[in-house]
Amino acid sequence: MPSKSVVVGSSVGLHARPAAVIAEAAGELDAEVTINGVDASSALLLMTLGASCGDSVEVASEDEAALEQIAALVEKDLDA
């Protein structure tokens, strides 16, 4: 599965609001997307990763457009 390493941009990491925004976007896609091996459409699973601002995570998907869309969200500060 194609993947891309990205740095978490949200100041609070992949916690409540950023995880919810990413999960909602991933849930609307017609492709499976994972972050560090967990389903990106689950905010709860994303929060269990414990990824902090500046941490590197691996976004993966068979769909290149979906991969890029979720990777871009991970890199943004979604808590701003």
MDTraj code that builds the backbone (N, CA, C; nanometers):
import mdtraj as md
import numpy as np

residues = "MET PRO SER LYS SER VAL VAL VAL GLY SER SER VAL GLY LEU HIS ALA ARG PRO ALA ALA VAL ILE ALA GLU ALA ALA GLY GLU LEU ASP ALA GLU VAL THR ILE ASN GLY VAL ASP ALA SER SER ALA LEU LEU LEU MET THR LEU GLY ALA SER CYS GLY ASP SER VAL GLU VAL ALA SER GLU ASP GLU ALA ALA LEU GLU GLN ILE ALA ALA LEU VAL GLU LYS ASP LEU ASP ALA".split()
xyz = np.array([
    [0.0855, -0.1176, 0.0000],
    [0.0000, 0.0000, 0.0000],
    [0.0900, 0.1238, 0.0000],
    [0.0665, 0.2157, -0.0920],
    [0.1459, 0.3397, -0.0953],
    [0.1297, 0.4182, 0.0349],
    [0.2372, 0.4822, 0.0774],
    [0.2304, 0.5590, 0.2010],
    [0.3179, 0.6834, 0.1912],
    [0.2960, 0.7714, 0.2875],
    [0.3708, 0.8970, 0.2919],
    [0.3946, 0.9319, 0.4383],
    [0.5169, 0.9663, 0.4701],
    [0.5510, 1.0085, 0.6047],
    [0.5276, 1.1589, 0.6164],
    [0.4491, 1.1989, 0.7173],
    [0.4192, 1.3412, 0.7373],
    [0.4373, 1.3767, 0.8842],
    [0.4544, 1.5047, 0.9110],
    [0.4728, 1.5550, 1.0474],
    [0.3405, 1.6142, 1.0955],
    [0.2988, 1.5760, 1.2160],
    [0.1752, 1.6264, 1.2752],
    [0.1887, 1.7759, 1.2988],
    [0.0963, 1.8537, 1.2431],
    [0.1050, 1.9990, 1.2512],
    [0.0214, 2.0628, 1.3604],
    [-0.0778, 1.9918, 1.4113],
    [-0.1645, 2.0500, 1.5146],
    [-0.0894, 2.0651, 1.6459],
    [-0.1073, 2.1795, 1.7085],
    [-0.0352, 2.2085, 1.8320],
    [-0.0692, 2.1109, 1.9445],
    [-0.1861, 2.0489, 1.9391],
    [-0.2253, 1.9509, 2.0414],
    [-0.2036, 1.8076, 1.9927],
    [-0.1426, 1.7917, 1.8774],
    [-0.1217, 1.6590, 1.8204],
    [-0.2505, 1.6028, 1.7652],
    [-0.2572, 1.4701, 1.7524],
    [-0.3788, 1.4065, 1.7010],
    [-0.4730, 1.3785, 1.8171],
    [-0.5220, 1.4870, 1.8777],
    [-0.6134, 1.4753, 1.9893],
    [-0.7499, 1.5284, 1.9453],
    [-0.8479, 1.5286, 2.0318],
    [-0.9891, 1.5564, 2.0075],
    [-1.0267, 1.6245, 1.8751],
    [-1.0112, 1.7545, 1.8658],
    [-1.0589, 1.8263, 1.7465],
    [-0.9842, 1.7832, 1.6201],
    [-0.8514, 1.7839, 1.6180],
    [-0.7822, 1.7416, 1.4958],
    [-0.8182, 1.5984, 1.4546],
    [-0.8280, 1.5081, 1.5510],
    [-0.8634, 1.3694, 1.5196],
    [-1.0034, 1.3622, 1.4604],
    [-1.0959, 1.4410, 1.5139],
    [-1.2334, 1.4416, 1.4637],
    [-1.2396, 1.4956, 1.3211],
    [-1.1658, 1.6017, 1.2929],
    [-1.1640, 1.6606, 1.1588],
    [-1.1072, 1.5602, 1.0576],
    [-0.9973, 1.4964, 1.0937],
    [-0.9342, 1.3989, 1.0048],
    [-1.0253, 1.2787, 0.9842],
    [-1.0846, 1.2280, 1.0929],
    [-1.1725, 1.1115, 1.0839],
    [-1.2949, 1.1406, 0.9975],
    [-1.3517, 1.2588, 1.0122],
    [-1.4684, 1.2946, 0.9315],
    [-1.4324, 1.2988, 0.7831],
    [-1.3188, 1.3599, 0.7514],
    [-1.2745, 1.3680, 0.6117],
    [-1.2463, 1.2282, 0.5558],
    [-1.1801, 1.1443, 0.6339],
    [-1.1471, 1.0090, 0.5891],
    [-1.2734, 0.9256, 0.5705],
    [-1.3724, 0.9463, 0.6566],
    [-1.4978, 0.8729, 0.6478],
    [-1.5783, 0.9057, 0.5237],
    [-1.5571, 1.0247, 0.4685],
    [-1.6299, 1.0669, 0.3492],
    [-1.5655, 1.0172, 0.2201],
    [-1.4462, 0.9600, 0.2309],
    [-1.3750, 0.9117, 0.1125],
    [-1.4218, 0.7720, 0.0737],
    [-1.4077, 0.7383, -0.0530],
    [-1.4408, 0.6047, -0.1017],
    [-1.3185, 0.5148, -0.1004],
    [-1.2264, 0.5422, -0.0087],
    [-1.1028, 0.4640, -0.0010],
    [-1.0638, 0.4472, 0.1453],
    [-0.9982, 0.3369, 0.1743],
    [-0.9477, 0.3138, 0.3092],
    [-0.8172, 0.3911, 0.3264],
    [-0.8071, 0.4642, 0.4364],
    [-0.6855, 0.5389, 0.4684],
    [-0.6459, 0.5010, 0.6109],
    [-0.5179, 0.4754, 0.6312],
    [-0.4693, 0.4452, 0.7655],
    [-0.3607, 0.5447, 0.8050],
    [-0.3483, 0.5652, 0.9347],
    [-0.2406, 0.6461, 0.9897],
    [-0.1716, 0.5582, 1.0938],
    [-0.0449, 0.5316, 1.0710],
    [0.0306, 0.4389, 1.1564],
    [-0.0441, 0.3073, 1.1765],
    [-0.1113, 0.2626, 1.0710],
    [-0.1782, 0.1334, 1.0731],
    [-0.3190, 0.1316, 1.1281],
    [-0.3691, 0.2440, 1.1802],
    [-0.5062, 0.2462, 1.2316],
    [-0.5987, 0.3181, 1.1326],
    [-0.7246, 0.2814, 1.1364],
    [-0.8259, 0.3380, 1.0476],
    [-0.8375, 0.4888, 1.0710],
    [-0.8097, 0.5672, 0.9677],
    [-0.8119, 0.7135, 0.9803],
    [-0.9529, 0.7689, 0.9967],
    [-1.0562, 0.6873, 0.9718],
    [-1.1929, 0.7367, 0.9862],
    [-1.2449, 0.7206, 1.1295],
    [-1.1595, 0.6772, 1.2215],
    [-1.1978, 0.6625, 1.3621],
    [-1.1192, 0.7615, 1.4481],
    [-1.1889, 0.8628, 1.4969],
    [-1.1233, 0.9630, 1.5825],
    [-1.0658, 0.8978, 1.7080],
    [-1.1374, 0.8021, 1.7636],
    [-1.0901, 0.7354, 1.8849],
    [-0.9588, 0.6617, 1.8595],
    [-0.9515, 0.5887, 1.7482],
    [-0.8277, 0.5178, 1.7157],
    [-0.7128, 0.6152, 1.6897],
    [-0.7425, 0.7271, 1.6239],
    [-0.6380, 0.8263, 1.5989],
    [-0.5832, 0.8827, 1.7296],
    [-0.6718, 0.9064, 1.8258],
    [-0.6263, 0.9607, 1.9542],
    [-0.5417, 0.8590, 2.0304],
    [-0.5670, 0.7291, 2.0113],
    [-0.4889, 0.6277, 2.0823],
    [-0.3449, 0.6214, 2.0323],
    [-0.3166, 0.6812, 1.9180],
    [-0.1794, 0.6826, 1.8668],
    [-0.0876, 0.7668, 1.9554],
    [-0.1449, 0.8650, 2.0240],
    [-0.0644, 0.9513, 2.1103],
    [0.0340, 1.0378, 2.0335],
    [0.0029, 1.0679, 1.9072],
    [0.0930, 1.1484, 1.8242],
    [0.0852, 1.2956, 1.8651],
    [0.2010, 1.3524, 1.8945],
    [0.2111, 1.4929, 1.9358],
    [0.2551, 1.5799, 1.8193],
    [0.2424, 1.7102, 1.8388],
    [0.2891, 1.8057, 1.7380],
    [0.4372, 1.7795, 1.7094],
    [0.4710, 1.7691, 1.5820],
    [0.6088, 1.7463, 1.5429],
    [0.6444, 1.6001, 1.5242],
    [0.5566, 1.5085, 1.5705],
    [0.5811, 1.3656, 1.5504],
    [0.5589, 1.3288, 1.4043],
    [0.6322, 1.2318, 1.3578],
    [0.6166, 1.1810, 1.2225],
    [0.5223, 1.0611, 1.2249],
    [0.4249, 1.0608, 1.1333],
    [0.3321, 0.9489, 1.1200],
    [0.3283, 0.9042, 0.9748],
    [0.2827, 0.7817, 0.9534],
    [0.2759, 0.7247, 0.8190],
    [0.1303, 0.7166, 0.7751],
    [0.0962, 0.7896, 0.6687],
    [-0.0380, 0.7862, 0.6109],
    [-0.0328, 0.6933, 0.4911],
    [-0.1285, 0.5994, 0.4841],
    [-0.1265, 0.5022, 0.3754],
    [-0.2650, 0.4840, 0.3153],
    [-0.2681, 0.4608, 0.1830],
    [-0.3929, 0.4329, 0.1118],
    [-0.3600, 0.3858, -0.0291],
    [-0.4454, 0.3003, -0.0820],
    [-0.4308, 0.2583, -0.2218],
    [-0.4691, 0.3719, -0.3163],
    [-0.5510, 0.4642, -0.2674],
    [-0.5992, 0.5780, -0.3469],
    [-0.5068, 0.6975, -0.3220],
    [-0.4310, 0.7358, -0.4230],
    [-0.3317, 0.8429, -0.4098],
    [-0.3943, 0.9765, -0.3694],
    [-0.5116, 1.0086, -0.4262],
    [-0.5775, 1.1354, -0.3925],
    [-0.6216, 1.1356, -0.2463],
    [-0.6738, 1.0242, -0.1990],
    [-0.7159, 1.0127, -0.0589],
    [-0.5956, 1.0242, 0.0329],
    [-0.4876, 0.9588, -0.0032],
    [-0.3641, 0.9653, 0.0749],
    [-0.3177, 1.1097, 0.0880],
    [-0.3125, 1.1810, -0.0223],
    [-0.2653, 1.3206, -0.0208],
    [-0.3582, 1.4106, 0.0588],
    [-0.4901, 1.3873, 0.0481],
    [-0.5866, 1.4707, 0.1199],
    [-0.5710, 1.4545, 0.2711],
    [-0.5611, 1.3321, 0.3175],
    [-0.5484, 1.3079, 0.4615],
    [-0.4098, 1.3504, 0.5106],
    [-0.3062, 1.3260, 0.4325],
    [-0.1713, 1.3691, 0.4702],
    [-0.1670, 1.5215, 0.4880],
    [-0.2332, 1.5940, 0.3988],
    [-0.2351, 1.7406, 0.4091],
    [-0.3066, 1.7853, 0.5372],
    [-0.4143, 1.7156, 0.5756],
    [-0.4840, 1.7498, 0.6997],
    [-0.3962, 1.7244, 0.8216],
    [-0.3242, 1.6135, 0.8207],
    [-0.2364, 1.5804, 0.9332],
    [-0.1306, 1.6893, 0.9510],
    [-0.0818, 1.7435, 0.8409],
    [0.0249, 1.8450, 0.8461],
    [-0.0252, 1.9821, 0.8896],
    [-0.1568, 2.0089, 0.8780],
    [-0.2132, 2.1394, 0.9151],
    [-0.2344, 2.1496, 1.0645],
    [-0.2347, 2.2735, 1.1153],
    [-0.2711, 2.2960, 1.2552],
    [-0.4230, 2.3081, 1.2609],
    [-0.4890, 2.1971, 1.2880],
    [-0.6355, 2.1921, 1.2870],
    [-0.6963, 2.2423, 1.4169],
    [-0.6149, 2.2778, 1.5108],
    [-0.6650, 2.3269, 1.6385],
    [-0.6522, 2.4789, 1.6490],
    [-0.6128, 2.5427, 1.5399],
    [-0.5929, 2.6874, 1.5415],
    [-0.7237, 2.7625, 1.5273],
])
top = md.Topology()
chain = top.add_chain()
for i, resn in enumerate(residues, 1):
    res = top.add_residue(resn, chain, resSeq=i)
    for name in ("N", "CA", "C"):
        top.add_atom(name, md.element.get_by_symbol(name[0]), res)
traj = md.Trajectory(xyz[None], top)
